Amino acid sequence: MVPEKLGHLMVYYRRWKDDINQVITTYALRKHKKMEEVPYDTCRQMVLDDLKTMRNPASNVVNEWSVYYFPHVFSEDYAAGWYDKVEAMQGKYDTYYAGEIMAFGDMDETAEYSRELVERFF
């Protein structure tokens, strides 16, 4: 993570490429390992400014919220066997772990892992 990028627009999504007048979805990362959290209002303004830079300014904000999303598994966690430990917990107390954390943010791999998990335990 480049410190200067923290708080800026990270994901920009609009459904129809040729329609500039539509609801768009954006995501920004306000906190990263060993970095100070960017205040919500500061991050919000940075994203709005980034949209202006992209020549697609937001005329109004329809919906917004702040959530802790996408827990990160860092390289040292991976090296320490994080995934092996989670795999060993699968099914314990009838609890199963799936989703992006187990297969990163790739939808194909997330769905594949989830299907394999169901086949393994059900």
N, C-alpha and C positions, 0 to 999 in steps of 0.2 A: 504494500500500500504506500503510495506516494503521499506524504503528509499534506502537501498543498492541495490534493484532490479531495481530502476529507470534507464532507459537507456539501460538495458539489453534486450536480446531477450525475447519477451513476447509470440509471436505466430510464429510457424514454420509449414509450410505446403508444402508437396510435394505430387503430384498426385498419383504416383505409388510407393507403398511401397518397391518393390523389385528392383527399378531402382535408383541407387545412382547418376547417371549422368543425371540429369534433372534440369530444372529450379525449384527453390524453392521460396516460398514467405515467408517473415518474417515481423513481426511488432514489434515495440518497443515503449514504452511510455516514452516521454521525459519530460513531465510536469505533475504534479499532485498537487492537492490542497495544498496550504501552503508549497510547496516544490520549490526549485530553479530549473529552467529548465536546462536540460542537453544539452550542445551545440551539434549541429547537427553532426559535425565531430567526437566528442567524442563518441556520441551514435553509429554512424556508425561503429567506430572501436570496440566498446564493442560488437556489434552484430556479427561482423566478428570474434572476439575472441571467443564468445560463440559458434559459428559454429565450430571452431577448437576444442573446448572442447568436443563438441558432436561427434567429429571424422567425420565431414562432412563439411570440409572447402570449402568456396566459391572460385572457381578458377578465376572467374570474376563476375562483377556486370553488369547485363543486363539492368536493369532499376531501378531507385530509385527516390523518391521524399518525401518531407516533407509536411504533411497536418495536419490540425487540425481535428481530427476524434473523433467521439464518445463523444459528450458532456455528462458530467456526472451530474446526479441528486444525490446529496448527501443526507444522512439521514435527515439532518435538513431541506433541501428543500422539501423532501417528507413529513415530519411532518408538514411543513408550507402550505401544500396543492398544491404543484406544479402541480401534475397531474390533480387535480380538476380544477385548473385555466386554464390549457391547454384545457381540455375537454370543459370547458365553452366557449372557443374561437372557437371551431370547427364550421366551416361554416360561421363565422363572416367575412364579406368582401369577401365571396366566397373563403376562404382559409381553407385548411384542413391539419392537422398534422398527419403524419403516420411514419412508419419506426421503426428502432431500438429504438429510444428515447422513443417511446410510449409502447414498449413491450420488452425492453432490447435486448440483442444480440442473442436471441433464434429464429431461423428462423421459427419454427412452430408457436410460439406466435406472431411473427411479422406479418406473413401471416394471422393468425387468426384475429388479431386486424384490419389489413387493410381490410379484407373481411367484418368484422362487421361494419367498418366505412363506406364502400361503401353501404352496405345494409341499414344503418341508414340514409344516406343522399341522396342517388341517386335512 
